[in-house]
Amino acid sequence: MGKVIAISNQKGGVGKTTTAINLAASLAVLEKKVLIIDADPQANTTSGLNFSPDSDQKRTLYEVMIGKIGLEDALIQTEIANLHMVPSHINLVGFEIEMYEEDGKETALKRALDPVKDNYDFVIIDCSPSLGLITVNSLAASDSVVIPVQPEFFALEGLGKLLQTISLVQKGINPNLTTEGFLITMFDGRTRVHTQVANELRSHFKDMVFNTVIQRNIRLSEAPSHGKPIILYDVISNGTTNYLNFAKEILERNKQ
């Protein structure tokens, strides 16, 4: 049975898409069958895996969520053998407007994903950086949430709203949704504030914070512009090591 993990944080610039791409790629390299869904109209995951959002505007997540095509019709094979993707497009912003008065609008993605998710060991959803209907759909379709957190004080401010949204989804739509954990990203151990915020996060959330820390890494930030996950762009970089360790920690937590 496929485990569906949403990567979510409504604050931009915390490494959400980087985490989605590189967790999915690392799990695939570790011989798991993985599907990554780009649920962000900005389509950064799509371009970050070397696919142009404009190359096929009729087979994206938007068409899937409005029921025009099945999710299997939007699947793309990536450069990594075990990794498939459902691409996004800016058209996805229209979903919230078009579906505003429709019944079941919060579970459109879940309905589309359910028939195919067991073909995979993991489904990774890159959520939109907002708490709107698209993100609610992503959480409704997921088993758990990974929350990337940059170790800056401002990055902690929005966690309350995100956790409140997760709680509302649990109460009203998806009672089985859990928080997989908090992932510290863009960490620079030479910076006192990074160490201080990381310690504060671990003190407050304890075992919910992953042991793995994603270090600030130039090669990691370069990789998306080349349309590659870090493991294909620079296999010996710290970014590759960090995300492989994170994938192994996910596997250990889920015992798959």
C-alpha positions as a Markdown table, in Angstrom:
| # | Residue | x | y | z |
|---|---|---|---|---|
| 1 | Met | 0.0 | 0.0 | 0.0 |
| 2 | Gly | 1.5 | 3.3 | -1.1 |
| 3 | Lys | 2.3 | 5.9 | 1.6 |
| 4 | Val | 1.3 | 9.4 | 0.6 |
| 5 | Ile | 3.4 | 12.2 | 2.0 |
| 6 | Ala | 2.7 | 15.9 | 1.6 |
| 7 | Ile | 5.6 | 18.4 | 1.7 |
| 8 | Ser | 4.0 | 21.5 | 3.1 |
| 9 | Asn | 4.7 | 24.9 | 4.5 |
| 10 | Gln | 2.8 | 28.0 | 3.4 |
| 11 | Lys | 6.0 | 30.1 | 3.9 |
| 12 | Gly | 8.0 | 30.4 | 0.8 |
| 13 | Gly | 11.8 | 29.9 | 0.6 |
| 14 | Val | 12.1 | 27.1 | 3.1 |
| 15 | Gly | 13.2 | 24.4 | 0.8 |
| 16 | Lys | 9.8 | 22.8 | 0.2 |
| 17 | Thr | 10.2 | 22.0 | -3.5 |
| 18 | Thr | 13.8 | 21.1 | -3.1 |
| 19 | Thr | 12.8 | 18.6 | -0.4 |
| 20 | Ala | 10.0 | 17.2 | -2.5 |
| 21 | Ile | 12.2 | 16.6 | -5.5 |
| 22 | Asn | 15.2 | 15.2 | -3.6 |
| 23 | Leu | 13.3 | 13.1 | -1.2 |
| 24 | Ala | 11.4 | 11.5 | -4.1 |
| 25 | Ala | 14.6 | 11.0 | -6.1 |
| 26 | Ser | 16.5 | 9.6 | -3.2 |
| 27 | Leu | 13.7 | 7.1 | -2.4 |
| 28 | Ala | 13.7 | 6.0 | -6.0 |
| 29 | Val | 17.5 | 5.5 | -6.0 |
| 30 | Leu | 17.0 | 3.4 | -2.9 |
| 31 | Glu | 14.8 | 1.1 | -5.1 |
| 32 | Lys | 11.4 | 2.3 | -4.0 |
| 33 | Lys | 8.7 | 3.0 | -6.6 |
| 34 | Val | 7.9 | 6.7 | -6.3 |
| 35 | Leu | 5.3 | 9.1 | -7.7 |
| 36 | Ile | 5.8 | 12.8 | -7.2 |
| 37 | Ile | 2.9 | 15.1 | -7.7 |
| 38 | Asp | 3.4 | 18.8 | -8.4 |
| 39 | Ala | 0.5 | 20.5 | -6.6 |
| 40 | Asp | 1.9 | 24.0 | -6.9 |
| 41 | Pro | 0.7 | 26.2 | -9.8 |
| 42 | Gln | 4.3 | 27.7 | -9.9 |
| 43 | Ala | 5.3 | 24.3 | -11.3 |
| 44 | Asn | 8.8 | 24.4 | -9.9 |
| 45 | Thr | 8.9 | 20.7 | -9.2 |
| 46 | Thr | 7.9 | 20.1 | -12.8 |
| 47 | Ser | 10.7 | 22.3 | -14.2 |
| 48 | Gly | 13.1 | 21.0 | -11.5 |
| 49 | Leu | 12.7 | 17.5 | -13.0 |
| 50 | Asn | 13.6 | 18.7 | -16.5 |
| 51 | Phe | 10.0 | 19.0 | -17.9 |
| 52 | Ser | 8.6 | 22.2 | -19.3 |
| 53 | Pro | 5.2 | 23.1 | -17.8 |
| 54 | Asp | 4.2 | 24.4 | -21.2 |
| 55 | Ser | 5.1 | 21.4 | -23.2 |
| 56 | Asp | 1.8 | 19.6 | -22.7 |
| 57 | Gln | -0.9 | 21.8 | -21.2 |
| 58 | Lys | -3.6 | 19.1 | -21.6 |
| 59 | Arg | -2.1 | 16.5 | -19.3 |
| 60 | Thr | -1.3 | 18.2 | -16.0 |
| 61 | Leu | -2.6 | 18.1 | -12.5 |
| 62 | Tyr | -5.2 | 20.7 | -13.3 |
| 63 | Glu | -7.0 | 18.4 | -15.9 |
| 64 | Val | -6.7 | 15.6 | -13.3 |
| 65 | Met | -8.3 | 17.6 | -10.5 |
| 66 | Ile | -11.2 | 18.9 | -12.6 |
| 67 | Gly | -11.9 | 15.4 | -13.7 |
| 68 | Lys | -11.1 | 15.9 | -17.4 |
| 69 | Ile | -8.5 | 13.1 | -17.4 |
| 70 | Gly | -7.4 | 10.3 | -15.1 |
| 71 | Leu | -4.2 | 10.7 | -13.0 |
| 72 | Glu | -2.6 | 7.8 | -14.9 |
| 73 | Asp | -3.0 | 9.8 | -18.1 |
| 74 | Ala | -0.8 | 12.6 | -16.8 |
| 75 | Leu | 2.1 | 10.4 | -15.6 |
| 76 | Ile | 5.6 | 11.3 | -16.9 |
| 77 | Gln | 8.7 | 9.0 | -16.6 |
| 78 | Thr | 11.6 | 11.0 | -15.1 |
| 79 | Glu | 15.3 | 10.4 | -15.7 |
| 80 | Ile | 15.3 | 8.1 | -12.6 |
| 81 | Ala | 13.8 | 4.7 | -13.5 |
| 82 | Asn | 11.7 | 4.3 | -10.3 |
| 83 | Leu | 10.3 | 7.9 | -10.3 |
| 84 | His | 7.2 | 9.1 | -12.1 |
| 85 | Met | 5.7 | 12.6 | -12.0 |
| 86 | Val | 2.4 | 14.3 | -12.5 |
| 87 | Pro | 3.3 | 17.8 | -13.7 |
| 88 | Ser | 1.7 | 21.1 | -12.8 |
| 89 | His | 0.9 | 24.3 | -14.8 |
| 90 | Ile | -0.2 | 27.8 | -13.9 |
| 91 | Asn | -3.7 | 26.8 | -15.0 |
| 92 | Leu | -4.0 | 25.0 | -11.7 |
| 93 | Val | -4.8 | 28.4 | -10.0 |
| 94 | Gly | -8.2 | 28.2 | -11.8 |
| 95 | Phe | -9.1 | 25.1 | -9.8 |
| 96 | Glu | -10.1 | 27.0 | -6.7 |
| 97 | Ile | -12.3 | 29.4 | -8.7 |
| 98 | Glu | -14.0 | 26.8 | -10.9 |
| 99 | Met | -14.6 | 24.3 | -8.1 |
| 100 | Tyr | -15.7 | 26.9 | -5.5 |
| 101 | Glu | -19.4 | 25.8 | -5.4 |
| 102 | Glu | -18.8 | 22.1 | -6.2 |
| 103 | Asp | -19.5 | 19.3 | -3.7 |
| 104 | Gly | -16.5 | 17.3 | -2.8 |
| 105 | Lys | -14.1 | 19.9 | -4.0 |
| 106 | Glu | -11.7 | 19.2 | -1.0 |
| 107 | Thr | -11.2 | 15.6 | -2.1 |
| 108 | Ala | -10.7 | 15.9 | -5.8 |
| 109 | Leu | -7.0 | 14.9 | -5.6 |
| 110 | Lys | -7.7 | 12.0 | -3.3 |
| 111 | Arg | -10.4 | 10.6 | -5.7 |
| 112 | Ala | -7.9 | 10.8 | -8.6 |
| 113 | Leu | -5.0 | 9.3 | -6.6 |
| 114 | Asp | -6.8 | 6.4 | -4.9 |
| 115 | Pro | -6.9 | 4.1 | -8.0 |
| 116 | Val | -3.2 | 4.3 | -8.6 |
| 117 | Lys | -1.4 | 5.0 | -5.4 |
| 118 | Asp | -0.9 | 1.4 | -4.5 |
| 119 | Asn | 1.3 | 1.0 | -7.7 |
| 120 | Tyr | 3.9 | 3.0 | -5.7 |
| 121 | Asp | 5.7 | 2.6 | -2.4 |
| 122 | Phe | 5.6 | 6.3 | -1.9 |
| 123 | Val | 3.7 | 9.2 | -3.3 |
| 124 | Ile | 5.3 | 12.6 | -2.6 |
| 125 | Ile | 3.1 | 15.8 | -3.0 |
| 126 | Asp | 4.7 | 19.2 | -3.4 |
| 127 | Cys | 2.1 | 21.5 | -1.9 |
| 128 | Ser | 1.3 | 25.0 | -2.9 |
| 129 | Pro | 2.8 | 27.7 | -0.6 |
| 130 | Ser | -0.6 | 28.7 | 0.7 |
| 131 | Leu | -3.3 | 27.3 | 2.8 |
| 132 | Gly | -6.0 | 27.4 | 0.1 |
| 133 | Leu | -8.1 | 24.7 | -1.6 |
| 134 | Ile | -5.2 | 23.1 | -3.5 |
| 135 | Thr | -3.2 | 22.5 | -0.3 |
| 136 | Val | -6.4 | 21.2 | 1.5 |
| 137 | Asn | -6.7 | 18.7 | -1.4 |
| 138 | Ser | -3.1 | 17.7 | -1.0 |
| 139 | Leu | -3.6 | 17.1 | 2.8 |
| 140 | Ala | -6.9 | 15.3 | 2.3 |
| 141 | Ala | -5.1 | 12.9 | -0.1 |
| 142 | Ser | -2.1 | 12.3 | 2.2 |
| 143 | Asp | -1.3 | 9.9 | 5.0 |
| 144 | Ser | 1.3 | 12.3 | 6.6 |
| 145 | Val | 3.0 | 15.7 | 6.3 |
| 146 | Val | 6.6 | 16.6 | 6.2 |
| 147 | Ile | 7.2 | 20.3 | 7.2 |
| 148 | Pro | 10.4 | 21.8 | 6.0 |
| 149 | Val | 11.6 | 24.6 | 8.4 |
| 150 | Gln | 14.4 | 27.1 | 7.7 |
| 151 | Pro | 16.1 | 27.8 | 11.1 |
| 152 | Glu | 15.2 | 31.5 | 11.1 |
| 153 | Phe | 12.9 | 33.1 | 13.7 |
| 154 | Phe | 10.5 | 34.4 | 11.0 |
| 155 | Ala | 10.2 | 30.9 | 9.6 |
| 156 | Leu | 8.7 | 29.7 | 12.9 |
| 157 | Glu | 5.9 | 32.2 | 12.9 |
| 158 | Gly | 3.7 | 30.5 | 10.3 |
| 159 | Leu | 3.9 | 27.1 | 11.8 |
| 160 | Gly | 0.9 | 27.7 | 14.0 |
| 161 | Lys | -1.3 | 28.4 | 11.1 |
| 162 | Leu | -0.1 | 25.4 | 9.2 |
| 163 | Leu | -0.6 | 23.1 | 12.2 |
| 164 | Gln | -4.1 | 24.6 | 12.6 |
| 165 | Thr | -4.9 | 23.8 | 9.0 |
| 166 | Ile | -3.6 | 20.2 | 9.4 |
| 167 | Ser | -5.9 | 19.9 | 12.5 |
| 168 | Leu | -8.9 | 21.2 | 10.6 |
| 169 | Val | -8.3 | 18.7 | 7.8 |
| 170 | Gln | -7.9 | 15.9 | 10.4 |
| 171 | Lys | -11.2 | 16.9 | 12.0 |
| 172 | Gly | -13.3 | 17.5 | 8.9 |
| 173 | Ile | -11.8 | 15.5 | 6.0 |
| 174 | Asn | -9.0 | 13.2 | 6.7 |
| 175 | Pro | -8.9 | 11.9 | 10.3 |
| 176 | Asn | -5.9 | 9.6 | 9.5 |
| 177 | Leu | -3.6 | 12.4 | 8.6 |
| 178 | Thr | -0.5 | 12.6 | 10.8 |
| 179 | Thr | 2.5 | 14.9 | 11.0 |
| 180 | Glu | 5.5 | 12.9 | 9.7 |
| 181 | Gly | 7.9 | 15.4 | 11.1 |
| 182 | Phe | 9.8 | 18.7 | 10.8 |
| 183 | Leu | 12.8 | 18.9 | 8.6 |
| 184 | Ile | 15.4 | 21.5 | 9.3 |
| 185 | Thr | 16.6 | 22.9 | 5.9 |
| 186 | Met | 19.3 | 25.4 | 4.8 |
| 187 | Phe | 21.2 | 24.9 | 8.0 |
| 188 | Asp | 24.5 | 26.7 | 8.6 |
| 189 | Gly | 26.1 | 25.5 | 11.7 |
| 190 | Arg | 28.5 | 28.5 | 11.8 |
| 191 | Thr | 25.5 | 30.8 | 12.3 |
| 192 | Arg | 24.5 | 31.1 | 16.0 |
| 193 | Val | 20.8 | 31.9 | 15.2 |
| 194 | His | 20.5 | 28.7 | 13.1 |
| 195 | Thr | 21.8 | 26.6 | 16.0 |
| 196 | Gln | 19.6 | 28.4 | 18.5 |
| 197 | Val | 16.4 | 28.0 | 16.4 |
| 198 | Ala | 17.2 | 24.4 | 15.6 |
| 199 | Asn | 17.6 | 23.7 | 19.3 |
| 200 | Glu | 14.3 | 25.5 | 20.1 |
| 201 | Leu | 12.5 | 23.5 | 17.5 |
| 202 | Arg | 13.8 | 20.2 | 18.9 |
| 203 | Ser | 13.0 | 21.3 | 22.5 |
| 204 | His | 9.4 | 22.1 | 21.5 |
| 205 | Phe | 8.6 | 19.3 | 19.1 |
| 206 | Lys | 11.1 | 16.7 | 20.3 |
| 207 | Asp | 11.0 | 13.4 | 18.3 |
| 208 | Met | 8.8 | 15.1 | 15.6 |
| 209 | Val | 12.0 | 16.8 | 14.4 |
| 210 | Phe | 14.0 | 14.6 | 12.0 |
| 211 | Asn | 17.6 | 13.7 | 13.0 |
| 212 | Thr | 18.7 | 14.6 | 9.5 |
| 213 | Val | 19.5 | 18.2 | 8.8 |
| 214 | Ile | 19.7 | 19.6 | 5.3 |
| 215 | Gln | 22.8 | 21.8 | 5.2 |
| 216 | Arg | 23.1 | 25.0 | 3.1 |
| 217 | Asn | 24.7 | 23.9 | -0.1 |
| 218 | Ile | 25.5 | 25.7 | -3.3 |
| 219 | Arg | 25.3 | 22.6 | -5.5 |
| 220 | Leu | 21.8 | 21.9 | -4.1 |
| 221 | Ser | 20.6 | 25.3 | -5.1 |
| 222 | Glu | 22.1 | 25.0 | -8.5 |
| 223 | Ala | 20.6 | 21.6 | -9.4 |
| 224 | Pro | 17.0 | 22.8 | -10.2 |
| 225 | Ser | 18.3 | 25.2 | -12.9 |
| 226 | His | 19.7 | 22.1 | -14.6 |
| 227 | Gly | 16.5 | 20.2 | -14.3 |
| 228 | Lys | 18.0 | 17.5 | -12.0 |
| 229 | Pro | 17.7 | 16.3 | -8.5 |
| 230 | Ile | 21.0 | 16.7 | -6.6 |
| 231 | Ile | 21.8 | 13.0 | -6.8 |
| 232 | Leu | 22.1 | 13.3 | -10.6 |
| 233 | Tyr | 23.7 | 16.8 | -10.6 |
| 234 | Asp | 26.4 | 16.1 | -8.0 |
| 235 | Val | 26.5 | 12.7 | -6.5 |
| 236 | Ile | 29.3 | 13.6 | -4.0 |
| 237 | Ser | 27.8 | 16.8 | -2.7 |
| 238 | Asn | 26.6 | 17.3 | 0.9 |
| 239 | Gly | 23.2 | 17.8 | -0.5 |
| 240 | Thr | 23.1 | 14.3 | -2.0 |
| 241 | Thr | 24.3 | 12.8 | 1.3 |
| 242 | Asn | 21.8 | 14.8 | 3.3 |
| 243 | Tyr | 18.8 | 13.8 | 1.2 |
| 244 | Leu | 19.8 | 10.2 | 1.0 |
| 245 | Asn | 20.1 | 10.2 | 4.8 |
| 246 | Phe | 16.7 | 11.8 | 5.0 |
| 247 | Ala | 15.2 | 9.2 | 2.7 |
| 248 | Lys | 16.7 | 6.4 | 4.9 |
| 249 | Glu | 15.2 | 8.1 | 8.0 |
| 250 | Ile | 11.8 | 8.1 | 6.3 |
| 251 | Leu | 12.1 | 4.4 | 5.4 |
| 252 | Glu | 13.2 | 3.6 | 9.0 |
| 253 | Arg | 10.1 | 5.5 | 10.4 |
| 254 | Asn | 7.8 | 3.7 | 8.0 |
| 255 | Lys | 9.6 | 0.3 | 8.1 |
| 256 | Gln | 9.1 | -0.4 | 4.4 |
